[in-house]
Amino acid sequence: PVAAPAAIDKSTYFMNGNYDIPAGVDGQEVTLINRSGGAATVLSSGASLGASSISLDGNNSTVTLRSFENVWYVIGSYAATIS
């Protein structure tokens, strides 16, 4: 698992704890899957999140994000708390 990639070059990433998502390209989509066994938080590194917070609540919880104008928007999730 990668905690802070320099760029998003895959469509799926497995998290093992908190995850810093970098800026994306308009229309780019990524799914994050929590493999930590506990809660993990999606943070922003070089981009904004279209939500105040995103927490993946347990093992195999997911969130799918799409980038537009340097903001990652939630387009789908499973077992996640989004506010």
C-alpha positions, -999 to +999 in steps of 0.1 A: +000+000+000+011+036-008+003+062+018+012+093-003+018+088-040+033+117-060+006+113-087-024+091-093-014+067-121-036+037-112-074+034-109-073+015-076-051+019-045-051-002-013-047+019+019-031+007+050-039+037+073-044+073+064-039+082+028-028+115+012-043+120-022-024+143-046-039+165-073-055+147-102-063+154-139-099+165-148-120+134-152-096+111-135-112+085-112-097+065-084-110+039-060-094+036-025-098+004-006-090+002+031-069-028+041-057-015+075-083-035+095-093-003+113-106+031+103-085+052+078-089+088+067-085+102+032-065+134+033-056+159+006-021+166-005-020+191-034-057+189-041-090+196-023-117+172-012-153+178-022-162+168+014-152+180+048-139+145+058-138+110+044-133+080+068-131+044+056-146+027+086-130-008+084-113-035+063-126-035+027-145-002+030-141+019-002-145+053-017-144+062-054-134+098-062-134+118-095-112+149-100-125+181-115-107+215-113-083+202-086-111+189-064-117+152-057-155+146-055-170+115-040-190+095-066-194+062-046-186+045-013-191+014+008-188+014+046-175+050+047-184+080+067-185+112+046-193+146+059 
